[in-house]
Amino acid sequence: MSAGSRVATVGRVAALVLAPLLLAGCGWRGLDSLPLPGTVGTGPDSWAVTVEMPNVSTVRENSPVHVDDVTVGHVDRIGLVDGHAVVTLRLEARVVLPENAVASIGQTSLLGSAHVELASPTAEPARGRLADGAVIGLDRAGAYPTTEETLSALSLVLQGGGLARVGDIVGEVDAALGGREDAVRSVLDDLDVVLAGLDRHRAQIDSAVVELDRFAAVVAADDAGVDEALAVFAPATEVLADQRENLVAFSVALGRLGTTASAVTDDTTEDLTAVLTDLRPVLASLADAGDSLTESFRYLLTYPFPIDVYRNAVRGDYANGEVTLDLRLDTLDNALLLGTPLQGMLAGPEGAVGRAAPWPAPSVPTAQDLLLPPAPPTPGGTP
């Protein structure tokens, strides 16, 4: 080997030995930290945004930054501050995002590389414009589930999770509903009717809630008065507590009375119904009488003189009157002897003779003979 070749070899070895030392002194962060050709967001007009993230997952420096699935920049630096990651992004000058933009970590595909996704917020309206040096805080940063997390969760469900219990749940539900399909269908129909009714009265329900809120506000405003009322009500509560046994006995006796009344009502329902049925024509007649019944009561006060003309009959200490006596025998007979064994005796001599001739012998009539009407003649017998 010539002397020149030997010197070149020593120089290469020295370079290999000194290069790591020099790189370590300059803060070497691995090959990912080196700028790659064609990386988006490295131009002179690019600008930086800092994102605070709880976890950067598999994101590395030079990982792409997407907006609407379009690469608009790259991850420039990843650091750790106060227990969370701080990611510096370099974006192209043409990128326009709102000031309250959100950031999340996602994957291009199932086995693809990770990237940072920037987007407008969905929980609130977009405002302002994201500027150079802006910071997206932890409350607006997150991450989509990674492939590892998805597979891990699926493994938990399949092996030790709740998937094995689905069969038990289905079996229990089937056992509970088996043979009761009509009842369940009826319950669902009734529930649908109830919900439809609630929906129709939604305005009234809203109004009731508003009024209840207003009532609660009034009660809260008069809190001192409510406390005073409760304090005054406390002695009454103590009295009720002292009379607890009497109240219980009263309730039991009232229940016994209700039972007895129910039994009496059940036993007399038919009789009561019959009485009310018979009373109906009477009440109907009273209703048909109208004002005539109440008007006739006026004449009771001045009987036997009509109230309308009694002033013409009574003149101071005397009364004018006119009496008509009908002493005709027919009239007296109808007035005094009608319906008695003596009926017709005063109807004239021929009546007296005609009725007195068949009697076998004179006798004094008894009270029963005077009060009871004569028996009707039997068919074909002697009159």
C-alpha positions as CSV (number, residue, x, y, z in Angstrom):
1,M,0.0,0.0,0.0
2,S,1.4,3.4,-0.9
3,A,1.8,6.2,1.5
4,G,-1.0,8.2,-0.1
5,S,-3.5,5.4,0.2
6,R,-2.5,4.9,3.8
7,V,-3.1,8.6,4.6
8,A,-6.5,8.5,2.9
9,T,-7.6,5.5,4.9
10,V,-6.5,7.1,8.2
11,G,-8.5,10.2,7.2
12,R,-11.7,8.2,6.6
13,V,-11.3,6.4,9.9
14,A,-10.8,9.6,11.7
15,A,-13.8,11.1,10.0
16,L,-16.0,8.1,11.0
17,V,-14.8,8.5,14.6
18,L,-15.2,12.2,14.9
19,A,-18.5,12.5,13.0
20,P,-20.7,11.0,15.8
21,L,-18.9,13.2,18.4
22,L,-19.5,16.3,16.3
23,L,-23.1,15.4,15.7
24,A,-23.8,14.6,19.4
25,G,-22.4,18.0,20.2
26,C,-24.7,19.6,17.7
27,G,-27.9,17.9,19.1
28,W,-28.3,15.0,16.7
29,R,-31.9,13.7,16.8
30,G,-31.7,10.9,14.4
31,L,-32.3,10.6,10.7
32,D,-35.9,11.7,11.0
33,S,-34.7,15.1,12.1
34,L,-32.8,15.7,8.8
35,P,-34.7,17.7,6.1
36,L,-35.9,15.3,3.4
37,P,-36.1,16.3,-0.2
38,G,-39.6,17.2,-1.3
39,T,-41.0,17.8,2.2
40,V,-44.0,20.1,2.1
41,G,-43.7,23.3,4.2
42,T,-40.0,24.0,3.9
43,G,-40.2,27.0,1.6
44,P,-39.2,30.5,2.5
45,D,-42.8,31.6,3.1
46,S,-43.7,28.7,5.4
47,W,-44.9,29.5,8.9
48,A,-45.0,27.6,12.2
49,V,-47.8,26.5,14.5
50,T,-47.3,24.8,17.9
51,V,-49.7,22.1,19.0
52,E,-50.0,20.8,22.6
53,M,-50.9,17.1,22.5
54,P,-51.5,14.5,25.3
55,N,-49.8,11.8,23.2
56,V,-48.1,11.9,19.8
57,S,-48.5,8.1,19.2
58,T,-46.3,7.1,16.2
59,V,-45.9,10.6,14.8
60,R,-42.3,11.5,14.0
61,E,-40.5,14.5,12.8
62,N,-41.1,15.0,9.1
63,S,-44.5,13.3,9.4
64,P,-47.0,15.0,7.0
65,V,-49.6,17.6,8.1
66,H,-53.0,17.3,6.4
67,V,-55.9,19.6,5.9
68,D,-58.9,17.9,4.2
69,D,-56.7,14.9,3.3
70,V,-54.3,17.2,1.5
71,T,-50.6,17.5,2.7
72,V,-49.9,21.1,3.6
73,G,-46.9,20.9,5.8
74,H,-44.8,18.6,8.0
75,V,-43.8,18.1,11.7
76,D,-40.7,20.1,12.3
77,R,-40.0,19.3,16.0
78,I,-41.4,17.2,18.9
79,G,-40.7,18.2,22.5
80,L,-41.9,17.4,26.0
81,V,-43.3,20.2,28.3
82,D,-45.1,19.7,31.7
83,G,-45.9,16.0,30.9
84,H,-47.4,16.5,27.5
85,A,-46.0,16.6,24.0
86,V,-45.4,19.9,22.1
87,V,-45.3,19.5,18.4
88,T,-44.1,22.3,16.0
89,L,-45.7,22.2,12.6
90,R,-44.4,24.0,9.4
91,L,-47.2,24.9,7.0
92,E,-47.3,26.3,3.5
93,A,-48.1,30.0,3.0
94,R,-51.4,29.2,1.2
95,V,-52.9,27.4,4.2
96,V,-55.9,29.2,5.7
97,L,-57.4,28.0,9.0
98,P,-59.5,29.6,11.7
99,E,-58.0,30.8,14.9
100,N,-59.8,28.1,16.9
101,A,-58.7,25.2,14.6
102,V,-58.4,21.7,16.1
103,A,-55.6,19.2,15.7
104,S,-55.7,15.4,15.9
105,I,-53.4,12.5,15.0
106,G,-54.6,10.0,12.5
107,Q,-53.5,7.3,10.1
108,T,-53.6,7.4,6.3
109,S,-54.7,3.7,6.2
110,L,-54.9,0.7,8.4
111,L,-51.2,0.1,8.2
112,G,-50.2,3.5,6.9
113,S,-48.1,6.2,8.5
114,A,-49.3,8.6,11.1
115,H,-50.0,12.3,10.3
116,V,-51.3,15.4,12.0
117,E,-54.8,16.5,10.9
118,L,-55.8,20.2,11.1
119,A,-59.5,21.2,10.7
120,S,-62.1,23.8,11.6
121,P,-64.0,23.2,14.9
122,T,-67.3,21.3,14.8
123,A,-68.5,22.1,18.3
124,E,-68.4,25.9,17.8
125,P,-68.4,28.4,15.0
126,A,-65.1,29.2,13.3
127,R,-63.6,32.6,14.2
128,G,-60.5,34.5,13.3
129,R,-57.5,33.2,11.4
130,L,-54.6,31.0,12.5
131,A,-51.4,33.0,12.4
132,D,-47.7,32.3,12.5
133,G,-46.6,31.3,16.0
134,A,-50.1,30.4,17.2
135,V,-50.6,27.7,19.8
136,I,-53.3,25.0,19.7
137,G,-53.9,24.0,23.3
138,L,-54.7,20.6,24.8
139,D,-58.4,21.3,24.9
140,R,-58.4,21.5,21.0
141,A,-56.0,18.5,20.4
142,G,-56.6,14.8,20.3
143,A,-56.0,11.6,18.4
144,Y,-58.0,9.0,16.4
145,P,-57.7,5.4,17.6
146,T,-54.7,3.7,16.2
147,T,-54.6,0.3,14.6
148,E,-53.0,-1.1,17.8
149,E,-55.7,0.4,20.0
150,T,-58.5,-0.9,17.7
151,L,-57.1,-4.4,17.6
152,S,-56.5,-4.4,21.4
153,A,-60.1,-3.3,22.1
154,L,-61.4,-5.9,19.6
155,S,-59.3,-8.6,21.4
156,L,-60.7,-7.6,24.7
157,V,-64.3,-7.8,23.5
158,L,-63.8,-11.2,21.8
159,Q,-61.8,-12.8,24.6
160,G,-62.7,-11.3,27.9
161,G,-65.2,-8.6,27.2
162,G,-69.0,-8.4,27.0
163,L,-69.4,-10.1,23.6
164,A,-69.7,-13.5,25.4
165,R,-72.6,-12.1,27.5
166,V,-74.6,-11.1,24.4
167,G,-75.9,-14.7,24.1
168,D,-76.9,-14.7,27.8
169,I,-78.7,-11.3,27.4
170,V,-80.5,-12.5,24.3
171,G,-81.6,-15.7,26.0
172,E,-82.9,-13.9,29.1
173,V,-84.8,-11.4,26.9
174,D,-86.3,-14.3,24.9
175,A,-87.3,-16.1,28.2
176,A,-88.9,-12.9,29.6
177,L,-90.8,-12.1,26.4
178,G,-91.6,-15.7,25.3
179,G,-95.4,-16.3,25.3
180,R,-96.1,-12.6,26.1
181,E,-95.9,-11.1,22.7
182,D,-99.4,-9.8,22.8
183,A,-98.8,-8.1,26.1
184,V,-95.5,-6.6,25.0
185,R,-97.2,-5.4,21.8
186,S,-100.0,-3.8,23.8
187,V,-97.5,-2.1,26.1
188,L,-95.6,-0.7,23.1
189,D,-98.9,0.5,21.6
190,D,-99.9,2.2,24.8
191,L,-96.5,3.7,25.1
192,D,-96.8,5.0,21.6
193,V,-100.1,6.6,22.5
194,V,-98.6,8.2,25.7
195,L,-95.6,9.6,23.8
196,A,-97.9,10.9,21.0
197,G,-100.0,12.6,23.7
198,L,-96.9,14.1,25.3
199,D,-95.8,15.3,21.9
200,R,-99.1,17.0,21.3
201,H,-99.0,18.7,24.7
202,R,-95.3,19.7,24.3
203,A,-96.3,23.4,24.4
204,Q,-98.3,23.0,27.6
205,I,-95.4,21.0,29.2
206,D,-92.9,23.7,28.3
207,S,-95.2,26.3,29.7
208,A,-95.6,24.2,32.9
209,V,-91.8,23.9,33.2
210,V,-91.5,27.7,32.8
211,E,-94.1,28.3,35.4
212,L,-92.5,25.8,37.8
213,D,-89.2,27.6,37.3
214,R,-90.9,30.9,38.0
215,F,-92.5,29.5,41.1
216,A,-89.1,28.2,42.3
217,A,-87.6,31.6,41.8
218,V,-90.4,33.2,43.9
219,V,-89.9,30.6,46.6
220,A,-86.1,31.2,46.5
221,A,-86.7,35.0,46.7
222,D,-88.8,34.5,49.9
223,D,-86.5,32.0,51.5
224,A,-86.8,33.7,54.9
225,G,-90.6,33.5,54.8
226,V,-90.4,29.8,53.9
227,D,-88.0,29.1,56.8
228,E,-90.4,31.0,59.2
229,A,-93.4,29.0,57.9
230,L,-91.5,25.7,58.4
231,A,-90.5,26.8,61.9
232,V,-94.2,27.6,62.7
233,F,-95.3,24.3,61.2
234,A,-92.9,22.3,63.4
235,P,-95.3,22.3,66.5
236,A,-98.1,21.1,64.4
237,T,-96.0,18.3,63.2
238,E,-95.2,17.4,66.8
239,V,-98.9,17.4,67.6
240,L,-99.6,15.0,64.7
241,A,-96.8,12.8,65.9
242,D,-98.3,12.7,69.4
243,Q,-101.7,11.8,68.0
244,R,-100.3,9.1,65.7
245,E,-102.1,6.3,67.5
246,N,-105.4,8.1,67.4
247,L,-105.0,9.0,63.7
248,V,-104.2,5.3,63.0
249,A,-107.3,4.2,64.9
250,F,-109.4,6.8,63.1
251,S,-108.1,5.5,59.8
252,V,-108.9,1.9,60.7
253,A,-112.4,2.9,61.9
254,L,-112.9,4.9,58.7
255,G,-111.9,1.9,56.7
256,R,-114.3,-0.3,58.6
257,L,-117.1,2.2,58.1
258,G,-116.3,2.2,54.4
259,T,-116.5,-1.6,54.3
260,T,-119.8,-1.6,56.1
261,A,-121.2,1.2,53.9
262,S,-120.1,-0.7,50.8
263,A,-121.8,-3.9,52.1
264,V,-125.0,-2.0,52.9
265,T,-125.0,-0.3,49.5
266,D,-124.4,-3.7,47.8
267,D,-127.4,-5.3,49.7
268,T,-129.8,-2.4,49.1
269,T,-128.8,-1.5,45.5
270,E,-131.9,-3.0,44.0
271,D,-134.2,-1.5,46.5
272,L,-132.6,1.9,46.2
273,T,-132.8,1.7,42.4
274,A,-136.5,0.8,42.6
275,V,-137.2,3.7,45.0
276,L,-135.3,6.1,42.8
277,T,-137.2,4.8,39.8
278,D,-140.6,5.3,41.5
279,L,-139.5,8.7,42.7
280,R,-138.7,9.8,39.2
281,P,-142.4,10.4,38.1
282,V,-143.0,12.4,41.3
283,L,-140.0,14.6,40.7
284,A,-141.0,15.0,37.1
285,S,-144.5,16.1,38.2
286,L,-143.0,18.6,40.6
287,A,-140.8,19.9,37.8
288,D,-143.8,20.1,35.5
289,A,-145.7,22.1,38.1
290,G,-143.1,24.8,37.8
291,D,-144.1,28.0,39.6
292,S,-147.6,26.8,40.4
293,L,-146.4,24.9,43.5
294,T,-144.5,27.7,45.0
295,E,-147.2,30.2,44.0
296,S,-149.8,28.2,45.9
297,F,-147.9,28.6,49.2
298,R,-148.9,32.2,49.2
299,Y,-152.5,31.3,50.0
300,L,-151.6,29.4,53.1
301,L,-150.9,32.5,55.0
302,T,-154.4,34.0,54.5
303,Y,-156.5,30.8,54.3
304,P,-159.5,30.6,53.8
305,F,-159.3,34.1,52.2
306,P,-157.3,34.5,49.0
307,I,-154.3,36.6,49.5
308,D,-155.1,38.7,46.5
309,V,-158.6,39.8,47.8
310,Y,-158.3,39.4,51.6
311,R,-158.2,43.1,52.1
312,N,-161.7,43.3,50.7
313,A,-162.9,40.7,53.3
314,V,-161.2,42.0,56.5
315,R,-162.1,45.6,57.4
316,G,-160.6,46.6,60.7
317,D,-162.3,44.6,63.5
318,Y,-164.8,42.8,61.3
319,A,-164.9,40.7,58.2
320,N,-167.2,40.6,55.3
321,G,-168.2,37.1,54.2
322,E,-170.7,35.2,52.2
323,V,-171.7,31.7,53.0
324,T,-173.8,29.4,50.8
325,L,-175.3,26.4,52.5
326,D,-176.5,23.6,50.3
327,L,-178.8,21.5,52.5
328,R,-180.3,19.4,49.8
329,L,-180.6,15.8,50.8
330,D,-178.7,14.6,47.8
331,T,-175.8,17.0,48.6
332,L,-175.8,15.9,52.3
333,D,-175.9,12.3,51.3
334,N,-172.9,12.6,49.0
335,A,-171.0,14.7,51.5
336,L,-171.7,12.8,54.7
337,L,-172.8,9.2,53.9
338,L,-170.9,8.4,50.7
339,G,-169.1,5.1,51.0
340,T,-170.9,4.0,54.2
341,P,-173.8,1.5,54.8
342,L,-176.1,4.5,55.1
343,Q,-175.3,5.8,51.7
344,G,-178.5,6.8,49.9
345,M,-180.6,7.2,53.1
346,L,-180.9,10.9,52.5
347,A,-181.5,10.8,48.8
348,G,-185.2,11.2,49.4
349,P,-188.1,9.2,50.8
350,E,-187.9,6.7,48.1
351,G,-184.3,6.0,48.9
352,A,-185.0,5.6,52.5
353,V,-187.9,3.3,51.9
354,G,-186.2,1.3,49.3
355,R,-183.2,0.6,51.5
356,A,-185.0,0.2,54.8
357,A,-187.7,-2.2,53.5
358,P,-185.5,-5.4,53.1
359,W,-183.9,-5.0,56.5
360,P,-185.1,-7.8,58.8
361,A,-185.0,-5.8,62.0
362,P,-183.7,-2.4,63.1
363,S,-180.3,-2.5,64.6
364,V,-177.6,0.0,65.6
365,P,-174.7,0.0,63.0
366,T,-171.2,-0.6,64.4
367,A,-168.2,1.6,63.7
368,Q,-166.9,-0.9,61.2
369,D,-170.3,-0.8,59.3
370,L,-170.1,3.0,59.2
371,L,-166.5,3.2,58.0
372,L,-166.4,0.2,55.5
373,P,-168.3,0.4,52.2
374,P,-170.9,-2.3,51.6
375,A,-169.7,-5.4,50.0
376,P,-170.5,-5.6,46.3
377,P,-173.3,-8.1,45.3
378,T,-172.1,-11.5,44.2
379,P,-172.9,-12.4,40.5
380,G,-176.3,-14.1,40.3
381,G,-177.1,-13.5,43.9
382,T,-179.5,-11.3,45.8
383,P,-178.8,-7.6,45.5
